[in-house]
Amino acid sequence: MKNIVAGRIAASTTEFIELALGTPLDLWLGVEGESEMEAAARMDAARDILSANPDLPDCISRVAAEAIEAHAPELFNVIPLPTRRTGRRQYRDGVAA
């Protein structure tokens, strides 16, 4: 199956995400071994992109949620945990009451 985003075929998962977001992942995640100056420049560029595209965080959240829904929908299956009321000790100031 071909993954087509914005008229381009993505060759990998990373490329698919980059095409969907319109920015490279390294811009947001950094790269191993980058210097403090490189990190500062990367973060400045990221701030510029966010100021020019204030809806980008919502777009990223939507893309992530759609990817999870498509490839790991069980992550959205949330069930409440049962509460246990019997056998609980009450503690006051670290001492069992």
DSSP file (Angstrom, degrees, kcal/mol; ACC not computed):
  #  RESIDUE AA STRUCTURE BP1 BP2  ACC     N-H-->O    O-->H-N    N-H-->O    O-->H-N    TCO  KAPPA ALPHA  PHI   PSI    X-CA   Y-CA   Z-CA
    1    1 A M              0   0    0      0, 0.0     2,-0.3     0, 0.0     0, 0.0   0.000 360.0 360.0 360.0 136.9    0.0    0.0    0.0
    2    2 A K        -     0   0    0      7,-0.0     2,-0.7     2,-0.0     9,-0.1  -0.713 360.0-143.8 -91.7 139.2    1.3    3.4   -0.9
    3    3 A N  E     -A   10   0A   0      7,-0.5     7,-3.3    -2,-0.3     2,-0.5  -0.904  23.3-174.5-101.7 108.3    1.3    6.3    1.7
    4    4 A I  E     +A    9   0A   0     -2,-0.7     2,-0.4     5,-0.2     5,-0.2  -0.916   8.1 173.1-111.0 125.5    0.5    9.5   -0.3
    5    5 A V  E >  S-A    8   0A   0      3,-2.8     3,-2.3    -2,-0.5    -2,-0.0  -0.998  71.9 -11.7-131.2 128.7    0.6   12.8    1.5
    6    6 A A  T 3  S-     0   0    0     -2,-0.4    -1,-0.1     1,-0.3     3,-0.1   0.848 129.4 -54.2  52.4  38.3    0.3   16.2   -0.3
    7    7 A G  T 3  S+     0   0    0      1,-0.2     2,-0.4    -3,-0.0    -1,-0.3   0.515 118.0 107.8  77.7   5.0    0.7   14.4   -3.7
    8    8 A R  E <   -A    5   0A   0     -3,-2.3    -3,-2.8    11,-0.0     2,-0.6  -0.896  69.0-124.9-117.0 147.1    4.0   12.8   -2.6
    9    9 A I  E     -A    4   0A   0     -2,-0.4     2,-0.4    -5,-0.2    -5,-0.2  -0.787  23.8-137.7 -90.8 124.0    4.7    9.1   -1.9
   10   10 A A  E     -A    3   0A   0     -7,-3.3    -7,-0.5    -2,-0.6     3,-0.0  -0.681  10.8-163.7 -83.6 129.4    6.2    8.6    1.6
   11   11 A A  S    S+     0   0    0     -2,-0.4     2,-0.3    -9,-0.1    -1,-0.1   0.667  72.0  15.2 -86.1 -18.1    9.0    6.1    1.5
   12   12 A S  S  > S-     0   0    0      1,-0.1     4,-2.3    -9,-0.1     5,-0.1  -0.922  81.4-102.0-147.7 170.2    9.1    5.6    5.3
   13   13 A T  H  > S+     0   0    0     -2,-0.3     4,-2.3     2,-0.2     5,-0.2   0.914 121.8  51.7 -61.9 -43.1    7.0    6.3    8.4
   14   14 A T  H  > S+     0   0    0      1,-0.2     4,-2.6     2,-0.2    -1,-0.2   0.921 110.2  48.0 -61.4 -44.1    9.3    9.2    9.3
   15   15 A E  H  > S+     0   0    0      1,-0.2     4,-2.6     2,-0.2    -1,-0.2   0.886 109.3  54.3 -64.7 -37.4    8.8   10.7    5.8
   16   16 A F  H  X S+     0   0    0     -4,-2.3     4,-2.3     2,-0.2    -2,-0.2   0.930 110.9  45.3 -60.2 -46.1    5.1   10.2    6.1
   17   17 A I  H  X S+     0   0    0     -4,-2.3     4,-2.5     2,-0.2     5,-0.3   0.914 112.9  50.5 -64.9 -43.3    5.0   12.1    9.4
   18   18 A E  H  X>S+     0   0    0     -4,-2.6     4,-2.3     1,-0.2     5,-0.6   0.901 112.1  46.9 -62.8 -40.8    7.2   14.9    8.0
   19   19 A L  H  <5S+     0   0    0     -4,-2.6    -1,-0.2     2,-0.2    -2,-0.2   0.901 112.9  49.6 -66.6 -40.2    5.1   15.3    4.9
   20   20 A A  H  <5S+     0   0    0     -4,-2.3    -2,-0.2    -5,-0.2    -1,-0.2   0.888 119.8  36.3 -66.3 -38.9    1.9   15.3    7.0
   21   21 A L  H  <5S-     0   0    0     -4,-2.5    -2,-0.2     2,-0.2    -1,-0.2   0.746 100.1-131.6 -86.7 -24.9    3.3   18.0    9.4
   22   22 A G  T  <5S+     0   0    0     -4,-2.3    -3,-0.2    -5,-0.3    -4,-0.1   0.570  78.0  80.8  83.3   8.5    5.2   20.0    6.8
   23   23 A T  S   <S-     0   0    0     -5,-0.6    -1,-0.2    -6,-0.3    -2,-0.2  -0.982  85.6-100.9-141.8 153.3    8.3   20.0    9.0
   24   24 A P    >>  -     0   0    0      0, 0.0     3,-1.0     0, 0.0     4,-0.6  -0.491  26.3-129.5 -73.2 145.4   11.2   17.6    9.7
   25   25 A L  H >> S+     0   0    0      1,-0.2     4,-2.7     2,-0.2     3,-1.0   0.844 105.0  66.7 -62.0 -34.5   11.0   15.6   12.9
   26   26 A D  H 3> S+     0   0    0      1,-0.3     4,-2.1     2,-0.2    -1,-0.2   0.794  90.9  64.3 -59.2 -27.7   14.6   16.6   13.8
   27   27 A L  H <4 S+     0   0    0     -3,-1.0    -1,-0.3     1,-0.2    19,-0.2   0.890 114.9  29.5 -61.5 -38.8   13.4   20.2   14.2
   28   28 A W  H << S+     0   0    0     -3,-1.0    -2,-0.2    -4,-0.6    -1,-0.2   0.797 130.3  36.0 -91.7 -32.8   11.2   19.2   17.1
   29   29 A L  H  < S-     0   0    0     -4,-2.7    -3,-0.2     1,-0.2    -2,-0.2   0.662  97.3-139.2 -98.4 -18.1   13.1   16.3   18.5
   30   30 A G     <  -     0   0    0     -4,-2.1     2,-0.4    -5,-0.4    -1,-0.2  -0.165  19.7 -90.8  81.6 176.1   16.7   17.4   18.0
   31   31 A V    >   -     0   0    0     -4,-0.1     3,-1.7    -2,-0.0     2,-0.1  -0.955  40.8 -93.7-129.0 149.8   19.5   15.2   16.9
   32   32 A E  T 3  S+     0   0    0     -2,-0.4    -2,-0.0     1,-0.3     0, 0.0  -0.362 108.1  13.9 -62.1 132.9   22.0   13.2   18.9
   33   33 A G  T 3  S+     0   0    0      1,-0.2    -1,-0.3    -2,-0.1     2,-0.1   0.565  83.8 155.2  82.1   8.9   25.2   15.1   19.5
   34   34 A E    <   -     0   0    0     -3,-1.7    -1,-0.2     1,-0.1     2,-0.0  -0.420  41.9-119.0 -70.9 147.1   24.0   18.5   18.6
   35   35 A S     >  -     0   0    0      1,-0.1     4,-2.5    -2,-0.1     5,-0.2  -0.272  24.6-105.6 -77.7 168.5   25.8   21.4   20.2
   36   36 A E  H  > S+     0   0    0      1,-0.2     4,-2.4     2,-0.2     5,-0.2   0.884 123.5  51.6 -60.9 -38.0   24.2   24.0   22.4
   37   37 A M  H  > S+     0   0    0      2,-0.2     4,-2.3     1,-0.2    -1,-0.2   0.906 110.2  47.8 -66.8 -41.6   24.4   26.5   19.6
   38   38 A E  H  > S+     0   0    0      2,-0.2     4,-2.5     1,-0.2    -2,-0.2   0.901 112.3  49.7 -65.1 -40.3   22.7   24.1   17.1
   39   39 A A  H  X S+     0   0    0     -4,-2.5     4,-2.6     2,-0.2    -2,-0.2   0.912 110.6  50.0 -64.7 -42.0   20.0   23.3   19.7
   40   40 A A  H  X S+     0   0    0     -4,-2.4     4,-2.2     2,-0.2    -2,-0.2   0.912 112.0  47.6 -62.5 -43.0   19.4   27.0   20.3
   41   41 A A  H  X S+     0   0    0     -4,-2.3     4,-2.3     2,-0.2    -2,-0.2   0.903 112.0  50.3 -64.4 -41.0   19.1   27.6   16.5
   42   42 A R  H  X S+     0   0    0     -4,-2.5     4,-2.3     1,-0.2    -2,-0.2   0.922 111.7  47.3 -62.9 -44.5   16.8   24.7   16.1
   43   43 A M  H  X S+     0   0    0     -4,-2.6     4,-2.5     2,-0.2    -1,-0.2   0.865 109.7  53.5 -67.4 -35.4   14.5   25.9   18.9
   44   44 A D  H  X S+     0   0    0     -4,-2.2     4,-2.3     2,-0.2    -1,-0.2   0.925 110.1  47.7 -61.7 -44.1   14.5   29.4   17.5
   45   45 A A  H  X S+     0   0    0     -4,-2.3     4,-2.4     2,-0.2    -2,-0.2   0.912 111.1  51.1 -63.0 -42.1   13.4   28.0   14.1
   46   46 A A  H  X S+     0   0    0     -4,-2.3     4,-2.6     1,-0.2    -2,-0.2   0.907 109.5  50.2 -62.2 -42.0   10.7   26.0   15.9
   47   47 A R  H  X S+     0   0    0     -4,-2.5     4,-2.5     2,-0.2    -1,-0.2   0.905 109.6  51.3 -62.6 -40.5    9.4   29.1   17.7
   48   48 A D  H  X S+     0   0    0     -4,-2.3     4,-1.9     2,-0.2    -2,-0.2   0.923 111.0  48.0 -61.3 -43.8    9.3   31.0   14.4
   49   49 A I  H  X S+     0   0    0     -4,-2.4     4,-1.6     1,-0.2    -2,-0.2   0.915 112.6  48.6 -63.4 -43.5    7.2   28.1   12.9
   50   50 A L  H  < S+     0   0    0     -4,-2.6     6,-0.2     1,-0.2    -1,-0.2   0.875 110.9  50.0 -66.2 -36.9    4.9   28.0   15.8
   51   51 A S  H  < S+     0   0    0     -4,-2.5    -1,-0.2     1,-0.2    -2,-0.2   0.854 114.7  44.4 -70.1 -32.4    4.4   31.8   15.8
   52   52 A A  H  < S+     0   0    0     -4,-1.9    -2,-0.2     1,-0.2    -1,-0.2   0.732 124.7  34.9 -79.9 -22.7    3.6   31.7   12.1
   53   53 A N    ><  +     0   0    0     -4,-1.6     3,-2.2    -5,-0.2    -1,-0.2  -0.649  64.3 170.4-131.5  74.8    1.3   28.6   12.4
   54   54 A P  T 3  S+     0   0    0      0, 0.0     4,-0.3     0, 0.0    -1,-0.1   0.702  78.7  59.0 -63.1 -17.7   -0.5   28.8   15.8
   55   55 A D  T 3> S+     0   0    0      1,-0.2     4,-2.1     2,-0.1     3,-0.3   0.473  77.8  96.0 -87.0  -2.1   -2.8   25.9   14.8
   56   56 A L  H <> S+     0   0    0     -3,-2.2     4,-2.9     1,-0.2     5,-0.2   0.887  78.4  54.0 -59.9 -43.0    0.2   23.5   14.3
   57   57 A P  H  > S+     0   0    0      0, 0.0     4,-2.3     0, 0.0    -1,-0.2   0.906 110.6  47.8 -59.3 -38.2    0.0   22.0   17.8
   58   58 A D  H  > S+     0   0    0     -4,-0.3     4,-2.3    -3,-0.3    -2,-0.2   0.896 111.9  50.1 -66.0 -39.0   -3.7   21.1   17.2
   59   59 A C  H  X S+     0   0    0     -4,-2.1     4,-2.6     2,-0.2    -1,-0.2   0.913 110.7  49.4 -64.0 -42.9   -2.7   19.7   13.8
   60   60 A I  H  X S+     0   0    0     -4,-2.9     4,-2.5     1,-0.2    -2,-0.2   0.914 110.9  49.7 -63.5 -42.8    0.0   17.6   15.3
   61   61 A S  H  X S+     0   0    0     -4,-2.3     4,-2.6    -5,-0.2    -1,-0.2   0.903 111.9  48.7 -61.7 -41.0   -2.4   16.3   18.0
   62   62 A R  H  X S+     0   0    0     -4,-2.3     4,-2.6     2,-0.2    -2,-0.2   0.920 111.4  48.7 -66.2 -43.8   -4.9   15.4   15.3
   63   63 A V  H  X S+     0   0    0     -4,-2.6     4,-2.3     2,-0.2    -2,-0.2   0.915 113.2  48.1 -62.0 -43.0   -2.3   13.6   13.2
   64   64 A A  H  X S+     0   0    0     -4,-2.5     4,-2.5     2,-0.2    -2,-0.2   0.925 112.4  48.2 -63.9 -44.5   -1.1   11.6   16.2
   65   65 A A  H  X S+     0   0    0     -4,-2.6     4,-2.6     1,-0.2    -2,-0.2   0.899 112.2  49.1 -63.8 -40.3   -4.6   10.7   17.3
   66   66 A E  H  X S+     0   0    0     -4,-2.6     4,-2.2     2,-0.2    -1,-0.2   0.893 111.2  50.0 -65.7 -39.2   -5.5    9.5   13.7
   67   67 A A  H  X S+     0   0    0     -4,-2.3     4,-2.4     2,-0.2     5,-0.3   0.915 112.8  46.4 -65.7 -42.2   -2.3    7.5   13.5
   68   68 A I  H  X S+     0   0    0     -4,-2.5     4,-3.0     1,-0.2     7,-0.2   0.930 112.5  50.4 -64.3 -44.4   -3.0    5.8   16.9
   69   69 A E  H  < S+     0   0    0     -4,-2.6    -2,-0.2     1,-0.2    -1,-0.2   0.875 115.8  42.7 -61.7 -37.2   -6.6    5.2   15.8
   70   70 A A  H  < S+     0   0    0     -4,-2.2    -1,-0.2    -5,-0.2    -2,-0.2   0.855 130.1  22.1 -77.6 -35.6   -5.5    3.6   12.6
   71   71 A H  H  < S+     0   0    0     -4,-2.4    -3,-0.2    -5,-0.2    -2,-0.2   0.626 137.3  18.8-113.3 -16.4   -2.6    1.5   13.8
   72   72 A A    ><  +     0   0    0     -4,-3.0     3,-2.2    -5,-0.3     4,-0.3  -0.304  62.0 160.0-150.8  59.0   -3.2    0.9   17.6
   73   73 A P  G >   +     0   0    0      0, 0.0     3,-1.9     0, 0.0     4,-0.3   0.735  67.3  75.0 -61.0 -21.8   -6.9    1.6   18.4
   74   74 A E  G >  S+     0   0    0      1,-0.3     3,-1.1     2,-0.2    -5,-0.1   0.736  81.9  70.5 -63.8 -19.5   -6.6   -0.4   21.6
   75   75 A L  G <  S+     0   0    0     -3,-2.2    -1,-0.3     1,-0.2    -6,-0.1   0.750  96.0  52.4 -67.1 -22.1   -4.7    2.5   23.1
   76   76 A F  G <  S+     0   0    0     -3,-1.9     2,-1.4    -4,-0.3    -1,-0.2   0.501  82.1 101.8 -90.0  -4.6   -8.0    4.5   23.1
   77   77 A N    <   +     0   0    0     -3,-1.1     2,-0.5    -4,-0.3    -1,-0.1  -0.656  53.1 175.9 -82.2  93.8   -9.9    1.7   24.9
   78   78 A V        -     0   0    0     -2,-1.4    -2,-0.0     0, 0.0    -3,-0.0  -0.866   7.2-177.5-104.1 129.3  -10.0    3.2   28.4
   79   79 A I        -     0   0    0     -2,-0.5     2,-0.1     0, 0.0    -2,-0.0  -0.959  30.9-108.2-124.7 145.4  -11.9    1.4   31.1
   80   80 A P        -     0   0    0      0, 0.0     3,-0.0     0, 0.0     0, 0.0  -0.454  32.6-123.0 -70.9 143.0  -12.3    2.5   34.7
   81   81 A L        -     0   0    0     -2,-0.1     2,-0.1     1,-0.1     0, 0.0  -0.638  30.1-108.1 -82.8 141.8  -10.4    0.6   37.3
   82   82 A P        -     0   0    0      0, 0.0     2,-0.4     0, 0.0    -1,-0.1  -0.392  29.9-132.7 -68.4 147.1  -12.5   -0.9   40.1
   83   83 A T        -     0   0    0     -2,-0.1     2,-0.6    -3,-0.0     0, 0.0  -0.825  10.1-144.6-101.0 141.2  -12.2    0.7   43.5
   84   84 A R        +     0   0    0     -2,-0.4     3,-0.0     1,-0.1     0, 0.0  -0.910  25.0 166.8-106.2 125.4  -11.6   -1.4   46.6
   85   85 A R    >   +     0   0    0     -2,-0.6     3,-0.6     2,-0.0     2,-0.3   0.616  52.2  83.9-109.8 -18.1  -13.3   -0.2   49.7
   86   86 A T  T 3  S+     0   0    0      1,-0.2     3,-0.1     3,-0.0    -2,-0.0  -0.624  93.5  15.6 -90.3 146.4  -12.9   -3.3   52.0
   87   87 A G  T 3  S+     0   0    0     -2,-0.3     2,-0.3     1,-0.2    -1,-0.2   0.572  85.6 140.8  76.5   8.9   -9.9   -4.0   54.0
   88   88 A R    <   -     0   0    0     -3,-0.6     2,-0.4     1,-0.0    -1,-0.2  -0.673  42.6-142.3 -86.7 138.1   -8.4   -0.4   53.7
   89   89 A R        -     0   0    0     -2,-0.3     2,-0.4    -3,-0.1     7,-0.0  -0.788  11.8-129.8 -96.6 142.2   -6.8    1.1   56.7
   90   90 A Q        -     0   0    0     -2,-0.4     7,-3.5     2,-0.0     2,-0.4  -0.764  23.4-158.9 -88.3 134.1   -7.2    4.7   57.4
   91   91 A Y  E     -B   96   0B   0     -2,-0.4     2,-0.4     5,-0.2     5,-0.2  -0.940  12.2-177.3-117.4 136.4   -3.9    6.6   58.1
   92   92 A R  E >  S-B   95   0B   0      3,-2.4     3,-1.6    -2,-0.4    -2,-0.0  -0.980  77.7 -13.7-133.2 121.9   -3.5    9.8   59.9
   93   93 A D  T 3  S-     0   0    0     -2,-0.4     3,-0.1     1,-0.3    -1,-0.1   0.850 128.5 -55.3  55.2  37.8   -0.1   11.4   60.2
   94   94 A G  T 3  S+     0   0    0      1,-0.2     2,-0.4     0, 0.0    -1,-0.3   0.501 115.7 110.2  79.4   5.2    1.5    8.1   59.0
   95   95 A V  E <  S-B   92   0B   0     -3,-1.6    -3,-2.4     2,-0.0    -1,-0.2  -0.943  73.6-114.7-117.4 134.3   -0.1    6.0   61.7
   96   96 A A  E      B   91   0B   0     -2,-0.4    -5,-0.2    -5,-0.2    -7,-0.0  -0.427 360.0 360.0 -64.2 134.1   -2.8    3.4   61.1
   97   97 A A              0   0    0     -7,-3.5    -1,-0.1    -2,-0.1    -6,-0.1   0.425 360.0 360.0 -95.9 360.0   -6.0    4.4   62.8
